[in-house]
Amino acid sequence: MCRSPEFEMLVAHAVTLFPEDTVLSALQVMHRHGVHALPVVDGHNGAWLGEVSQHELQRLSAFAPLARLAEILTAKALASTEEKTAVSTPASALLLHAPAQRWLH
């Protein structure tokens, strides 16, 4: 595939999130860049893992502001799988049952 300089510049300046990012840090990135959804990519190889929206992160920030995006994507995948099998559990409910972690500030 021949990549033009314009393509390389767009990719180099792409705004993305990583699985290690928290809900709050993702919201800050979205606010800073004026976007409402962003892709989550693997930090090692740049593979697309999923996407998150500002709306869902704002809802999650009320009770899980330090949840990692990896947890969010896992919960979304589980909820999607369950919807296909006619059992519906919202992603936010899955996070409520996650083991509590202590955070130092």
C-alpha angles and dihedrals in degrees: 000000000000111000118204122218088248091056092048091050092051093049092046090055098042115133111227140160129225131222090248093058117105128231091254095048090049090052090050091052091049092049092047092052098035096238132135100206135026137185121247112221135185110261093219104049104008094241115163110250101174142291137264130205129220090237095057092043092051090053091048094046090070093068107009108033093152097046112128119241088238087065092048093051091047091051091048091050092049091048091049092050091048092049089056090054092048095253112115124201119161116235090239091058091053090055092052089062094049115112113269117250128202115236125199118212 
